[in-house]
């Protein structure tokens, strides 16, 4: 069984026995697929040579987490936490080239992103970037690209810092981002699941597809952090399983559906309601 099949199977099992979250199948057909996926060319580094863009993608995805800390970041005007990070890294690539992954520290990451060097997330980012550098060794970003999306995700799942058993959100988003950046092409992109984070489940909740128990809903709506554990895993697993059902209903890939729902989450209606926040390196 490949990585993505394992994710679907495990998430279906969790969804089938979930106590805090349920899927409203009657709401599945009401989802609008939205626009096709794309990377913002201003807030991502896409204009460079292929090797540089590929390294940007790997570098960004190594630190594509921290949503539990995002409310505490200094965000760029009009930007989410993710785009604050992506744009800051893109500007670094444009002005000074790639990071020295073996020497990066919290202070240099903070300077690049316009943050306090004492912020917990800066140290975590630095640690994950050094781990990526150690994994790359002397290889270029192009050297590590696998021939298939599932193979690429499986390779990334072995990189220190990408651990996320049962979901593999960041490992799966690497081949998707490499494709969107135009530096790789995979014949099996439609094999990827959604990239289980805290925004896509939130959109599904607001749209009525995911229904939380009263206790869980009240906890999230209060704005309090949600500890990692059963309820948090149920949210992510039910989102993965629901999107598998929705994608089949709409005749589209789960990856494209994820991008559409994630983009929709920037809308005013979705921002007006708190989403769950868990301090984890998984997303």
Helices and strands as residue ranges (DSSP letters): H 3-16, E 21-23, H 25-28, H 50-62, G 70-72, H 81-96, H 106-113, H 120-136, G 142-144, H 149-156, H 169-180, G 189-191, H 199-206, E 210-212, H 214-221, H 230-250, H 254-264, H 268-271
